[in-house]
Amino acid sequence: MLKDFSAQSLFMGLLTAFVGFASSFAVVLQGLRGVGATELEAASGVMALSVAMGVCAILLSLWTRQPVSIAWSTPGAALLVTAGMPQGGFAYAVGAFAVCAVLIVIAGLFKPLGRAVAAIPAPLANAMLAGVILGLCFAPFTAIASDPLLGLPIFVAWAIVAAFKRLYAVPAALAAFVLVMVLGVDLSGDPAGGVISALAPPVAFVLPQFSLAATISIALPLFVVTMASQNIPGIAVLKVNGYEPKPGPLFAVTGGFSFLSAFFGGHAVNLAAITAAMCAGADAHPDPARRYWAAVVAGAGYIVFGLLAGAVTAFVSLAPPILIEAVAGLALIGAFSGSAVAAFKAPETREAAAVTFLITASGISIGGISGAFWGLVAGAAMLMLLRLARKEA
């Protein structure tokens, strides 16, 4: 396998780990606090999730020889923000996390679900991917408008290098981000707002407690959101890039790692969608058979970030969120253009793809489930109507 390793996969893997951790860790922290976690328990949850993401990504990518990118459930964390602390405290939330993990394992072992995911039409999957990453692709330009002195150097570095050597454009943007951080952002004070910033890993074991109320209010919604907003789109992203993953085993493994992380305060890990596009795309390597190393490197990066969760959280929180999103957006411009072309290429599926794309890109959330899922549902319904109309004609 070492012969498949490349500098290109190394760069993309490191960038994926950075973007995956830095772009949403604040949501995870806030979500865990929302269900009653102390500062130590919240930092421990971030650590457990990040390490679980890393180990899971490494094992699955090496096992399948596919770029299986893993992420924590950001929509799930956002759901926790509004869920409120269950009666009895954080231990009952942890019990709900464990129940959710078991449900994900069961869903992975339930074969009809895997067949349903595998049957997603390619134009709809491409349209969904384009809609998912569209918002981040706006971020570089939003950053420039918000603060040209911080945002413009990142874009200029990417554009100049991309014009001559596209391979190194994203690493150049990342280097510009670090330079902007050093020269343009105040690095003094207590940036994490009280979050533990010691170099030692913040470990807090939480013994789960179970209640029907926590299961209904936390476990079930967390399960639905994680499957619909992360796992299913994650499979679709791999399919878009030419891979044929077996959804069931992947879901089951992520459920197992979610169960382990729950004992240390983590809510759920799952297949990634946005960062999956980074590892599975041509920027990771021209040869699809060698891109899995990008996910392996990203996994190693997640483990390092997890072990340094307190210190990394403190440093990354210094950066304006829009700058982190800007780097991610530049890395996904290629993925967006490719998926958009593929989505609208065939005239007979163009309307259905447009419905999927627009609903996904709108950012709507119905019943706590993101637009990516509803976009696929609406696009599939539109595709069925179009096929029925053609038969009648």
Phi, psi and omega per residue, in radians:
M1 nan -0.417 -3.086
L2 -1.110 -0.475 3.137
K3 -1.184 -0.329 3.111
D4 -1.440 -0.217 -3.106
F5 -1.204 2.533 -3.138
S6 -2.604 2.748 3.092
A7 -1.109 -0.577 3.138
Q8 -1.118 -0.763 3.098
S9 -1.168 -0.602 3.101
L10 -1.086 -0.846 3.139
F11 -1.048 -0.854 -3.080
M12 -1.177 -0.636 3.111
G13 -1.124 -0.767 3.113
L14 -1.120 -0.727 3.116
L15 -1.129 -0.712 3.129
T16 -1.058 -0.783 3.136
A17 -1.083 -0.758 -3.129
F18 -1.113 -0.855 -3.108
V19 -1.146 -0.774 -3.110
G20 -1.075 -0.662 3.135
F21 -1.396 -0.873 -2.968
A22 -1.288 -0.524 -3.015
S23 -1.324 -0.294 -3.053
S24 -2.458 0.110 -3.098
F25 -1.091 -0.558 -3.130
A26 -1.123 -0.634 3.105
V27 -1.141 -0.718 3.141
V28 -1.114 -0.802 3.114
L29 -1.018 -0.811 -3.114
Q30 -1.134 -0.676 3.128
G31 -1.121 -0.767 3.131
L32 -1.152 -0.684 3.067
R33 -1.116 -0.604 -3.109
G34 -1.099 -0.446 3.124
V35 -1.820 0.339 2.944
G36 1.806 0.121 -3.129
A37 -1.231 2.469 2.997
T38 -1.320 3.059 3.117
E39 -1.032 -0.766 3.130
L40 -1.146 -0.759 -3.130
E41 -1.146 -0.655 3.112
A42 -1.166 -0.764 3.098
A43 -1.130 -0.660 3.085
S44 -1.108 -0.686 3.095
G45 -1.081 -0.748 3.087
V46 -1.073 -0.764 3.120
M47 -1.065 -0.850 -3.097
A48 -1.080 -0.755 3.134
L49 -1.114 -0.770 -3.097
S50 -1.144 -0.747 3.104
V51 -1.154 -0.733 3.108
A52 -1.086 -0.730 3.078
M53 -1.010 -0.778 -3.080
G54 -1.165 -0.889 -3.121
V55 -1.105 -0.745 3.133
C56 -1.082 -0.774 -3.141
A57 -1.105 -0.733 -3.137
I58 -1.114 -0.853 -3.100
L59 -1.111 -0.825 -3.095
L60 -1.193 -0.660 -3.121
S61 -1.205 -0.726 3.114
L62 -1.234 -0.589 -3.133
W63 -1.222 -0.788 -3.066
T64 -1.608 -0.259 -2.992
R65 0.986 0.610 3.051
Q66 -2.238 2.635 -3.106
P67 -1.324 1.330 -3.100
V68 -1.478 1.749 -3.127
S69 -1.561 2.378 -3.098
I70 -2.008 2.539 3.127
A71 -2.446 2.828 2.945
W72 -1.394 2.792 -3.079
S73 -1.382 1.624 3.115
T74 -1.142 -0.788 3.060
P75 -1.058 -0.605 3.095
G76 -1.132 -0.715 3.103
A77 -1.123 -0.702 3.100
A78 -1.092 -0.623 3.090
L79 -1.136 -0.665 -3.128
L80 -1.123 -0.519 -3.131
V81 -0.983 -0.687 -3.078
T82 -1.712 -0.102 -3.086
A83 -1.231 -0.606 -3.113
G84 1.476 2.717 -3.124
M85 -1.236 2.227 3.131
P86 -1.203 2.722 3.094
Q87 -1.077 2.219 -3.088
G88 1.851 -0.278 3.046
G89 1.810 -2.964 -3.007
F90 -1.103 -0.530 -3.123
A91 -1.022 -0.578 3.119
Y92 -1.315 -0.518 3.014
A93 -1.163 -0.711 3.109
V94 -1.097 -0.681 3.049
G95 -1.047 -0.683 3.086
A96 -1.159 -0.643 3.077
F97 -1.053 -0.736 -3.139
A98 -1.133 -0.712 3.096
V99 -1.093 -0.745 3.098
C100 -1.031 -0.746 -3.137
A101 -1.082 -0.736 3.117
V102 -1.106 -0.695 3.111
L103 -1.107 -0.651 3.111
I104 -1.150 -0.701 3.089
V105 -1.068 -0.805 3.130
I106 -1.059 -0.744 3.114
A107 -1.077 -0.639 3.117
G108 -1.186 -0.564 -3.121
L109 -1.502 -0.123 -3.138
F110 -1.554 1.767 -2.951
K111 -1.049 -0.646 3.126
P112 -0.989 -0.568 3.106
L113 -1.148 -0.739 3.107
G114 -1.074 -0.706 3.116
R115 -1.158 -0.635 3.122
A116 -1.135 -0.710 3.126
V117 -1.170 -0.705 -3.116
A118 -1.165 -0.350 -3.089
A119 -1.525 0.045 -3.141
I120 -1.097 2.146 -3.137
P121 -1.073 2.479 -3.086
A122 -1.027 -0.762 3.132
P123 -1.046 -0.667 3.131
L124 -1.220 -0.685 3.106
A125 -1.101 -0.731 3.096
N126 -1.132 -0.723 3.134
A127 -1.122 -0.700 3.113
M128 -1.112 -0.760 3.129
L129 -1.069 -0.785 3.125
A130 -1.054 -0.702 3.124
G131 -1.190 -0.653 -3.136
V132 -1.105 -0.738 -3.019
I133 -1.649 -0.083 -3.106
L134 -1.018 -0.787 -3.111
G135 -1.020 -0.729 3.118
L136 -1.203 -0.544 3.114
C137 -1.185 -0.363 3.034
F138 -1.326 -0.421 -2.964
A139 -1.001 -0.722 3.138
P140 -1.007 -0.663 -3.086
F141 -1.407 -0.561 3.023
T142 -1.124 -0.675 3.127
A143 -1.124 -0.697 3.123
I144 -1.121 -0.771 3.139
A145 -1.159 -0.608 -3.105
S146 -1.276 -0.793 -3.131
D147 -2.668 1.591 -3.076
P148 -0.994 -0.601 -3.105
L149 -1.154 -0.483 3.121
L150 -1.686 -0.723 -3.055
G151 -1.415 -0.635 -3.051
L152 -1.130 -0.735 3.125
P153 -1.022 -0.621 3.140
I154 -1.155 -0.788 -3.137
F155 -1.196 -0.747 -3.121
V156 -1.082 -0.750 3.114
A157 -1.053 -0.762 3.118
W158 -1.119 -0.802 -3.060
A159 -1.138 -0.771 -3.107
I160 -1.137 -0.827 -3.121
V161 -1.188 -0.652 3.131
A162 -1.099 -0.570 -3.131
A163 -1.153 -0.493 -3.080
F164 -1.897 -0.647 -3.087
K165 -2.599 1.579 -3.036
R166 -1.021 -0.527 -3.105
L167 -0.987 -0.650 -3.029
Y168 -1.767 0.179 -3.067
A169 -1.163 -0.808 -3.112
V170 -1.205 -0.777 3.027
P171 -0.993 -0.614 3.094
A172 -1.132 -0.688 3.094
A173 -1.130 -0.683 3.122
L174 -1.148 -0.710 3.100
A175 -1.106 -0.691 3.108
A176 -1.136 -0.632 3.101
F177 -1.071 -0.819 3.136
V178 -1.076 -0.731 3.135
L179 -1.106 -0.738 3.108
V180 -1.100 -0.686 3.107
M181 -1.066 -0.759 -3.089
V182 -1.226 -0.719 -3.015
L183 -1.653 -0.452 -2.982
G184 -2.030 -0.041 -3.091
V185 -2.125 2.416 3.112
D186 -1.231 2.024 -3.090
L187 -1.722 0.166 -3.093
S188 -1.615 2.967 3.055
G189 1.493 -2.875 3.131
D190 -1.837 1.487 -2.963
P191 -1.176 -0.407 -3.019
A192 -1.489 0.004 3.100
G193 1.097 0.694 3.099
G194 1.702 -0.143 3.103
V195 -1.190 2.440 -3.096
I196 -1.009 2.250 -3.066
S197 -2.123 0.315 3.099
A198 -1.216 2.715 3.121
L199 -1.253 -0.461 3.129
A200 -1.182 2.443 3.122
P201 -1.036 2.288 -3.141
P202 -1.416 1.714 -3.053
V203 -1.883 2.237 3.067
A204 -2.455 1.951 3.106
F205 -1.427 2.281 -3.127
V206 -2.121 2.086 3.114
L207 -1.367 2.079 -3.063
P208 -1.142 2.510 2.996
Q209 -2.147 2.597 -3.005
F210 -2.136 2.475 3.058
S211 -2.634 2.649 3.129
L212 -1.112 -0.673 -3.122
A213 -1.096 -0.779 3.139
A214 -1.177 -0.605 3.113
T215 -1.116 -0.772 -3.105
I216 -1.268 -0.717 -3.027
S217 -1.501 -0.394 -3.085
I218 -2.088 -0.956 -2.994
A219 -1.103 -0.878 -3.082
L220 -1.147 -0.855 3.082
P221 -1.072 -0.659 3.129
L222 -1.111 -0.695 3.109
F223 -1.101 -0.854 -3.101
V224 -1.096 -0.796 -3.116
V225 -1.123 -0.737 -3.110
T226 -1.152 -0.743 3.138
M227 -1.211 -0.813 -3.028
A228 -1.334 -0.605 -3.026
S229 -1.717 -0.250 -3.072
Q230 -2.229 -1.005 -3.018
N231 -1.150 -0.832 -3.126
I232 -1.162 -0.825 3.037
P233 -1.062 -0.575 3.123
G234 -1.087 -0.733 3.069
I235 -1.116 -0.730 -3.125
A236 -1.070 -0.682 3.133
V237 -1.102 -0.744 3.108
L238 -1.095 -0.725 3.132
K239 -1.133 -0.673 3.127
V240 -1.021 -0.623 -3.087
N241 -1.604 0.273 2.987
G242 1.637 0.153 3.130
Y243 -1.709 2.739 3.121
E244 -2.160 1.283 -3.128
P245 -1.272 2.691 3.010
K246 -1.652 1.859 -2.994
P247 -1.031 -0.763 -3.028
G248 -0.943 -0.991 3.140
P249 -1.046 -0.649 3.134
L250 -1.129 -0.782 3.109
F251 -1.061 -0.777 -3.085
A252 -1.097 -0.716 -3.135
V253 -1.161 -0.753 3.107
T254 -1.104 -0.609 3.069
G255 -1.120 -0.673 3.097
G256 -1.113 -0.754 3.106
F257 -1.210 -0.557 3.057
S258 -1.101 -0.696 -3.140
F259 -1.099 -0.751 3.136
L260 -1.148 -0.729 -3.101
S261 -1.215 -0.401 -3.114
A262 -1.054 -0.602 -3.099
F263 -1.194 -0.218 3.104
F264 -2.020 0.281 3.032
G265 1.731 0.043 -3.132
G266 -1.455 2.473 -3.062
H267 -1.551 -0.780 3.134
A268 -3.063 2.499 2.934
V269 -2.046 2.730 -3.027
N270 -2.777 3.092 3.035
L271 -1.150 2.444 3.137
A272 -1.482 2.746 3.055
A273 -1.966 -1.071 -3.095
I274 -1.156 -0.908 -3.138
T275 -1.200 -0.405 3.049
A276 -1.106 -0.635 3.112
A277 -1.123 -0.542 3.124
M278 -1.252 -0.754 -3.105
C279 -1.342 -0.547 -3.040
A280 -1.611 -0.148 -3.093
G281 -1.497 3.052 -3.086
A282 -1.127 -0.399 3.125
D283 -1.161 -0.375 3.112
A284 -1.357 -0.558 3.029
H285 3.093 2.495 3.113
P286 -1.074 -0.533 -3.126
D287 -1.595 1.988 -3.124
P288 -1.001 -0.502 -3.100
A289 -1.240 -0.229 -3.114
R290 -1.914 0.042 -3.074
R291 -1.323 -0.284 -3.093
Y292 -1.071 -0.396 3.122
W293 -1.141 -0.479 3.097
A294 -1.112 -0.730 3.116
A295 -1.210 -0.582 3.097
V296 -1.145 -0.812 3.114
V297 -1.103 -0.724 3.097
A298 -1.045 -0.699 3.107
G299 -1.066 -0.760 3.091
A300 -1.089 -0.675 3.093
G301 -1.113 -0.702 3.108
Y302 -1.083 -0.679 3.131
I303 -1.100 -0.770 3.130
V304 -1.100 -0.817 3.117
F305 -1.048 -0.666 -3.139
G306 -1.145 -0.785 -3.137
L307 -1.149 -0.443 3.099
L308 -1.879 0.549 -2.988
A309 -0.957 -0.752 -3.110
G310 -1.119 -0.895 -3.092
A311 -1.187 -0.729 -3.125
V312 -1.141 -0.716 3.099
T313 -1.015 -0.735 -3.130
A314 -1.133 -0.732 -3.084
F315 -1.280 -0.844 -3.061
V316 -1.116 -0.553 -3.121
S317 -1.165 -0.183 3.072
L318 -1.216 -0.572 -3.047
A319 -1.307 2.387 2.983
P320 -0.995 2.300 -3.092
P321 -0.920 -0.570 -3.093
I322 -1.143 -0.499 3.117
L323 -1.227 -0.703 3.085
I324 -1.100 -0.765 3.107
E325 -1.125 -0.572 3.136
A326 -1.106 -0.755 3.104
V327 -1.093 -0.766 3.118
A328 -1.095 -0.722 -3.134
G329 -1.095 -0.719 3.102
L330 -1.120 -0.639 3.131
A331 -1.207 -0.343 -3.047
L332 -1.856 0.030 3.139
I333 -1.050 -0.751 3.110
G334 -1.100 -0.750 3.123
A335 -1.118 -0.660 3.141
F336 -1.149 -0.828 -3.097
S337 -1.104 -0.724 3.140
G338 -1.149 -0.760 -3.125
S339 -1.225 -0.619 3.128
A340 -1.146 -0.753 3.109
V341 -1.078 -0.795 -3.126
A342 -1.151 -0.608 -3.103
A343 -1.160 -0.675 -3.015
F344 -1.863 0.249 -3.081
K345 -1.235 -0.772 -3.071
A346 -1.534 2.119 -3.107
P347 -1.056 -0.601 -3.045
E348 -1.244 -0.307 3.113
T349 -2.020 0.163 -3.006
R350 -1.133 -0.750 -3.122
E351 -1.136 -0.740 3.125
A352 -1.114 -0.705 3.108
A353 -1.130 -0.658 3.133
A354 -1.134 -0.708 3.104
V355 -1.084 -0.809 3.125
T356 -1.048 -0.819 -3.109
F357 -1.083 -0.835 -3.049
L358 -1.172 -0.736 3.126
I359 -1.159 -0.751 3.126
T360 -1.097 -0.808 -3.090
A361 -1.223 -0.369 -3.102
S362 -1.162 -0.410 3.141
G363 1.353 0.234 -3.132
I364 -1.176 2.707 3.056
S365 -2.371 2.132 -3.132
I366 -2.079 2.129 -3.125
G367 1.129 0.461 -3.132
G368 1.405 0.067 -3.124
I369 -1.872 2.354 -2.997
S370 -1.276 2.929 -3.123
G371 -1.134 -0.363 3.126
A372 -1.052 -0.762 3.128
F373 -1.207 -0.839 -3.102
W374 -1.154 -0.534 3.070
G375 -1.110 -0.748 3.092
L376 -1.127 -0.726 3.139
V377 -1.091 -0.852 -3.120
A378 -1.163 -0.694 3.109
G379 -1.111 -0.714 3.107
A380 -1.129 -0.701 3.099
A381 -1.108 -0.730 3.120
M382 -1.129 -0.688 3.137
L383 -1.124 -0.694 3.097
M384 -1.120 -0.721 3.104
L385 -1.096 -0.732 3.137
L386 -1.109 -0.740 3.140
R387 -1.183 -0.669 3.095
L388 -1.108 -0.726 3.139
A389 -1.120 -0.656 -3.140
R390 -1.192 -0.653 3.113
K391 -1.143 -0.703 -3.132
E392 -1.163 -0.603 -3.139
A393 -1.249 nan nan
